[in-house]
């Protein structure tokens, strides 16, 4: 099947301008079939440099796209001041000049500020992905004002016909990030409770054990009927069936495996395996404007794919049975991330393996 497209992927970029040539976070994502990523909040000076290193073949990893640093409206030292259209154009032109084709409008407090960013983006041909800060009314006006999509879950579930119709007919993308779903207990806690994550051998091979143990060994226990991500996932299902688009976003909670959790949670909300897989592949590519290049297996598209031992249409949990991943024509064994085609290259050891 096509490689997964994670449109809300935080991959832990350095903020000290020191860029390691081998990023375990990149390997973890590739080992789980994530071949295209978009980070809607990252260190500008690091993320675009690392994206170019991947493009140049100096680093192994998925494709990296990003908004760079967020257009943050909250009062702090890094606040993005937007008081008029010229302010907005200045911020967007700066980010576009370093490689952004999207920006993140994050908690700009006034609606006219958010609209100024939208107008500047249209003039500069840039997409705008906003975050409503778990506020339903922000989300609805963001749709009305023409944002590219909504990042994070609309905190109210279920969504009724009025909201679903507005969402679907506007063709506003929806990235619910069920793994950190607003409005209730986050979805990632379900998988820590239900599975022994610290025993996952592939995950351990590409992630420092301390990172896994700290999140998974001391887990909270929740009754099944108290997990709210299922209700959020039902709204995502309803939106897809109303003609809208939902994309996969794993939020960097657990690199690689988290993207599969997101797929599985979409299915928990009532999507068929094929509907969930489309959300994880083609719809994400469409959201980023890359559906002519990635997101499906077609002649003329880039050679991104994953090969599984078991059929995910029979059970969505089979997406984890990955044997090979291909990124831009280079084929890797996912058990060890040794490259086997077009030339054979063993993976170098990570710092914790030395």
N, C-alpha and C positions, 0 to 999 in steps of 0.2 A: 504494500500500500504506500501512498505518498508519505514523505517525511512529515512529522508533526510541525505545525506552525503555532508557536506560542507568542501571542501578540502582547502579553503582559508579563514579560520575563525579566525579573531583576537578577542579575548574575554577578553581583558583588564586585563591582569595579573598584580598583584602587583609587583613592583620592589623594595620594601622596606623589603622584606622577612617576611611581616606580611600577613598571609593567612587566610582570614575569612572562617569559616566552611560552610557558606551559601552564594553562589554567585548568585546575581540576574541575571547576564548575562547567567549563566548556565540554570537557570529556564526558562528564556525567550526563549532560544533556544529549550529546551525540549517542552515547551508549544506550540511551532510551529512545532513540529515533527522532529527537527534536532537531530539525535541520535548519529552521528559520526562526529567528527571535526578534522581538521588538520590545525595547525597554522604555516605558513611558516616564521614567524618572531615573536619571543617571548622571554621574559626573561628566560634564561636557568635555573636559580636557582629556579624560581617559577613554570614554566609551567610543568616540569616533576614531581615536588612534588605534584602539584594539580592533575595531571593525576593519580598518585598513590593513592591519597586520594579518587578519584572517584572509582578506581578499588577496593579499600578496603571497599567501602561502607560508608566511613566517610563523603563524600559529595555527593549531588544529582546533576547529570549533564549528559551531553552526553559523549561518549568516547572522550578523549582528546589525540591527537597525535601532535607532533610538531618537527620542525627542531631545536628548541632552537634559540639562537641568530644567526643572519644572518652572513654569510661570506662576510662582507662588504668591498668593494674595494675602497670606497671614502676616501679622506683624512680627518680623524677625530681621536679623542682619542681612538675609538674602532675599528679602521681599522684592518682588517684581512690581514696580510702580507703574500702573496704567491709569492715567487720568484723561487721555484723549487718544485719538486714532494714531497720531504721530508716535506717541509712546509705544503703542502696540506694534506698529510697523518697525520701529527700531529694535525691539526685542526679537521679533521674528526674523528680521533680516540678519541679525547677528547669529542666530542659531542656524539659519539656512546656509550661511557662509561656511560653517564648519561641517556640514553634511546632513543636517536634519531635513527630512521631508515631512515631519510632523512635529507638533508641539503639544505640551500638556498644560491646559488651563486648569489650575488647581486652586480651588477655594478663593477665586477672586470674589470679593464680597458683594459687589453691586452687579446687577444684571447688565447695565450699560457697559461696564468694563469687560464683561465676557463677550458682549456683542462687538466691541471695538476689536478684540482679538480675532473674532470670527471674520470681520470685514477685512482686517489686515491680512489674514490668512488667504482669503479669496483673492485679494490683489496680488499676493506673492506665490500663489499656487502651493499652499501648504495645508496639510490636514491638521485638524484640532481634535485631540481626544481629551475630554474633561473628566474631572472627578467631582462628584457632588457631595462628598463627605458624609455619606449615609443620610442624605436629606432628600426626601421624595420630591419636594417642590423644586429643588435645584435640578434634579434629573429631568423632570418634565419640561422645564423652561429650556434646558440645554438641548432637548430634542427639538422644541419649537424654534430655537434660534439657529439651528442648522449645523450643530456639531457633527463631526464624523462618526462619533460613537459615544457610548457611555461605558466608562471604566468602573469596575466593581458593581456589586449587586445593587439594584433598586431595593431599598430595605423593606419595602412593603410587599407581602405575598398573601394571597394570590393577587396577580394583576388582572383587572377586569377588562371588559371589551373595549372601553374607551381608551385606556392606556395601551393595550395591545394593538389596537387599530392605528393609533398615532405612531407608535414605535414601528410597526410593520410598513405602513404606507410611506413614512418618511425615509425608509431605507437607512435608518440610523443603526449602526452596528451595536451589538450588546456583548460586553465581555464581563460575565457575572463573577468571575474569580471565586467560585464556590468554595475553594480551599480556604479563603478568608472572608466568607460571605457575611455581609452586614445583616443586622437584625436579630442575630441569635448566635449559637455556638458555631464556631468555624468548622468547615468541613474537614480540614486536615486532622482534627482531633478524632474523627470517626475512624480514620485509618490507623492512627496510633493505638486506639483502643482495640480495634478488631484484628490487627495483624502485628506480628513481631518484627517491626521494621528493622531493628538492630541485628536481625539474622539474615537480612537480604544480601546475599553474597555479591551480586553485581553492584549494588549500591555501595557496599563497603570497599569495593575495588577502586572506586573513583571518588570517594568522599572520605575525609578524615573521620575516624571512628568517633572522636569526641563530638563532632558536629551532630552525628546521628544519635549517639547515646543521650546527649543533653536534651534532645527533643522527644525521644521515643520511649526511654526506659521508665521514667516516672510520669505516667500518663494519668489523666483524669478519667473517671468512669462516669458515663452519662447514659441514662435510659434511652433506648432506641427512639422513642417517640419525642425526645427532646432535641434531636439533631435538626436544626433549622435549614440546613443546606438542601434538604430534600424538597422543602416547600419552595425555595428559590429556584431549584432545578425544574420544578413543575411549571413555573412561570416561563423559564427559558424554553421548555418544550412547547408551551402554548404560543410563544412568540414565533418559533420556527414554523409551526403549523398554521399560523396566521399570515405567513408569507415574509416574516422577518429573518434576520441573520444573527446568529449567535457565534461567538468565537471563543476559542480556548485561551485562557490566561491563568498560568499557575503561580504567578506572583513571586517566584523564587523561593517558596517556602521550603521545598526540598528538591534540589536540582535533579531534573530528569524524571524521577519516579513521580514527582508531583504532577507532571503533565498527564500521566496516565490516571492518577487519582481524579483529576478534573474530568477526563473522559468518562470514567466510571460513574462519577457523581451525576453527570448529565443523563446517563442511562438510568440512574436511580430515580430521577424525576419523571421517567416515562418515555424518554426518547428511545427509539430503536437503536441497535448498534450502528446501523448505517447513518442515521441522523447524527448521532454523537461523533462518528468519525468525520463526517462532513464538517462539523463545527471545528474539529481539530485539524483540518487540512484546508479544504477549498475555501470555506467561509473566512478563515483567518487570512488567507492569501488575498481574497477579495477586499477585506477590510484595509489591508495595507497597500492596496493598489498593485499587487504583485501577481494577480491571478492569471496573467498571461505568461508568467515565468515559473511559478511553483504552485503547489496545492493539489495537483492531480497528476496522474501518469499519462502523459500525452506526448506524441511526437512533437519536437520543437521546443519543449519545456526543458528546464534545467534538470539534470539527473540527480534528483533527491528521492530516496526511497528507503523503506525498511522492509526486511524479509523476516517473517515470523514462522515458527514451527507449528502454530495452531491458528485456526480460523477465528478472527475476532467477530465475524458475523454470527457465529454460533454462540459465543460468549464474549462480551466486551472485555472481560478480564484477560483474554488471550492476547491483548495488545502487548503485554509484558513479555511474551515469549519470543523476543527478538533475537535472531541469530546474526544478521548482518545489517549494517546501515551504510547507505551511500550518500555522500554529500558532494555535489558538483562533479560526479563521475568517479570519485575516489571511494573505494569499498573497504570497510573495516569490519573485523570480527568484534561483536559487541562484548564478548566475555573478557577480552583483554585490550581492545582497541588497537590491535596491530593492523596496519594497512596491508591488504592482500592484493589490491588492484588499483591503478595500473602497474604499480611496482610494490614490492614487498618491503615494508618498513616496520620494525618492532617499535612499540611505544617505549619511550624513555620512562624511567621510574619517577614517581612523585616523591616529594620530600619525606613523607612518612614511610616510604618503602626502602630508603637507603640504609 
